[in-house]
């Protein structure tokens, strides 16, 4: 599946981005890049929350099972 980012801007100004087809921490790098592009248009994006996708969602988007992907370091 090709990589894509679906962005919704709601009437109140909140922004929701769905990163599809990214493996590992690639989506975090793209999120930073997207924030930079939006900043050039005068839009500041301040991440409030992030939802980790389930292994089934990731496999459906990337075609790669979770065990095969690079692990993203997390703090617990």
N, C-alpha and C positions, 0 to 999 in steps of 0.2 A: 504494500500500500504506500502511495506517495505521502510525504509529510504535508500536513496542512495545519493552519491555525485559524480557528473560527472565533471571531471577536464580535461580541454583542455590546453595544453601548445603549444603556437604558435611559429613558427620559430624565431620570434624576441625576444622570451623569456617571452612574456606576458602570464599570466595565467588567465583562466576563470573557475570559479567553480559554478555549479548549484546544490543547495541543494534541494532535492525532498523528500516529505513525512514528513517534519519536521513541527511541530506546535509551535507557540509562539517563544520564543527566543532560542529554542533548536539549531537552525541552527547557531546562533552566537557562542555558546559554541563549536559546532563541527568545525566551521571555525577556532577558536583558536587552537583547537586540531590538525587540519590539518596543520596549519602554523607551529606548533611545530614539527610535523613529517617531514615536508619538510625541516625545519631548520637542522634537524639531517643529512640530505643529502646535506647540504651546500646551500640550496635554500632559499633565503629570499623572503617573500611575503609581499608586501606593498599594502593593499587595496586602490584602487583609487576611485571606485564607487560601490554602491550597488543598486539594483533595487528591490523595494518592489513588490511582486507578487500580482496580482489581487485576489479578493475574489474567483472568478471562478477557477483560477489556484490552489489556496490553497485547495479548496474543492475537485477538481479533484485529487489532489495528496494525501490528507489525508482522504477524505471522511467525513470531519467535516466542517460544515458551519462556516463562520467567527464569527458569534455571539456566538457560542459555545466555541470558542478557548479562551485561556488565552490571555489577551492583553499584548502587548509588550510596555513598556514605551518608549515614544519618546519625543524629544525636538522639539518645534515648533518655 
